[in-house]
């Protein structure tokens, strides 16, 4: 199992045994998170309340890792589950790219854990997976997620209209990019600032 280490955070794939901690954080953060997430498809199990659905989700993420199409990680702070950061839609061939999404427990927001986790994942993307580009797409009014990007000073690449369905609406997203060339130039400073 791939485990990635920051200064204060540990990233590792979620396991079925993480369900109680994951559910507790998700329940407590329902209002904080739901407004930024896609609507659950009609008839789909509620992964937050259904242990079996969570277990299937963990197994699906494991298959994605094996196929190299996505890499999902729980964010752990002081050994406790605190959120998730995921690299999805990994494409090889001429693209060599992927998309990053993240969320953190509101009780831990603003402490720098998410930017740290993002730097840890970026290092993995470029140094281990050898991707050429990653991007992060954020709803323009999601101030908490935008603060993560601002702390890392990532490049704003413009707005994509109606980019994703979020909480029942097709939402515009600001897209931020980081390339391998950016990482060569800025990665050492980002790692020094956030991981040492």
N, C-alpha and C positions, 0 to 999 in steps of 0.2 A: 504494500500500500504506500502510495506517494504521500509523504509528509513534508511540508515546507515550513521553515522556521523564519520568523522575523525577530525583532528585538523583544516585543511583548506579545505577539500573536503567534499562534500555531495554526496552520491550515492542513486539514486532512479530509479525505472523503468521509461523508456521513455513513454510518452503519445503522442497521435496524435497531440496534441497542441504544442509539441516540434518541429514539423516539420520545421518551418522557421529557427529556430536557428540551428538545426541539419544540414539542407541543406546548410546553409551559411558556417558552419565549414567544412563540407565534400567537398563542391565546392572549397573552398580556399586551402584545403589540399589534393586535388586529386593526385598530383604528389608524395607527401609525403607518402600517404597511399596505393595507388593502387598496387604498386609493392610488397606489403606484403599480399595481399588478394586473395582469390580464384576468378577465373573468373566467371562473371555472366553467368548463363546458357542461351543458345540461346533462344530467345523468352520471357525470363523473364523480367518483367518490371524493369525499372531503379529506384530503391528505393530512389536514391538521388534526382531525379527530379520529381517523381510521388508521390503526396501527398497521394493518395489512397493506393499505394503499401506500403508506410511508415506506414499508419494506420493499414493495414493488418499485417505488421511486428510486430507492437506494440501489436495487439490482439493475434498473435501467441506466442509472448513472455509471455503474460499474461496466456495463456493456459499452456505453459510449466511450469510456476511457480505453477499453480494449480495442475499439475500432478507431480510436484517435479522433473522434468527431466532437468530443466535448470533455471537459474536465471540471467537475464540481467539487467544491471544498466547503466544509464547515469552518467558520472562524472561531477559534477558541482563545479565550483570555483567562489567564490564571487557571487553566484546566477546565473552564466552564464554557459551554456553548454560548456564543454571542451573536451569530449571524451566519451569512453565507456569501461566498464570492464564487462566481462561475465563469468559466471560459466556454462559450458555446459556438455553434455554427463554424467549427474549424474547417477550413477548406485548404487543401493542398494544391498541387499543380502550380499554375502561374499565380494563384492568389496568396497562398501561405499566410492566411489571416484567420482571425477569430474575433468574437464579440464578448465583452466582459460586462457582467451585471453583478450587483451586490446589494446587500441590505444588512443593517446592524440593529441590534436591540436598542430601542430609544434610550434606555437607561445608560447605555455606553456610547451614545452618539456625542460627537464633539470632543472626544478624548484622543483623536488621532489614530484609532485602531483601524478604521476603514482605509485611509490613505496608506497606512503601513501595509495592510493586507494587499492592497492594489500594487504596491511596489514589489512585494514578495511574489505575487502572481506574474507581474510583468517580467521579472527576472527569470522565472520559470519559462514563460512563453518564449523569450528571446534566447536565453542561454541553454535551455534544455530541449524545448520543442522546436527550436530554430524557426519560429514564425518570422515573417517579415513585417507584419502589421497587426495591431489590435485596435479595436475601437470600442467606445462606450457611448451609448445613446441615452439621453436624459430628457424627461419632460421639462420644458423651460421653467415651470413654476415649482419644480422640486428643489427647493433651496438647499436642503440637507445634502442631497447627492451632488449638487453643483459645488458646494463648499469643498467636497473631497477633491474634485477636479481642480478647483482654484488653488488648493493647498499644494498640488503637484504641478500646477501651471502647464496643463496639457493643452494641445492645440485645438482650438475651435474650428471645425470644418464645415460649419453651416447647419441649417435647419432642414430636416426632411419632413415634408408635410404628410400628415396622416400615417406616420411610420409604423406604429404599433397600436393594437387595441388594448387599452388600459381602462380597467374598471367600467367597461361597457361603452367606451368612446374611442374613436380613432384619433390618437393624439400625435401632434407634432413632437419631434425630438431634436434636440441639439446633439450633433454627433462630434465626438472628440476623438482624435487619432494619435497614435504613437507608433512610429516605425522602428525598424532595427537600427537605422541610421540615427534616429533620435536617441535610441537607447545607448548606442556607442558614445554619443556626445554627452547625454545627460544622466545615463544610468549610474555611473560612479557617484555623482553628487546626490542623486535620489537615494541610493543605497546608504551613503554616508549619513544623510540627514534623517532617514527613517528607520534604518536597520542596525545602526551601530550605537 
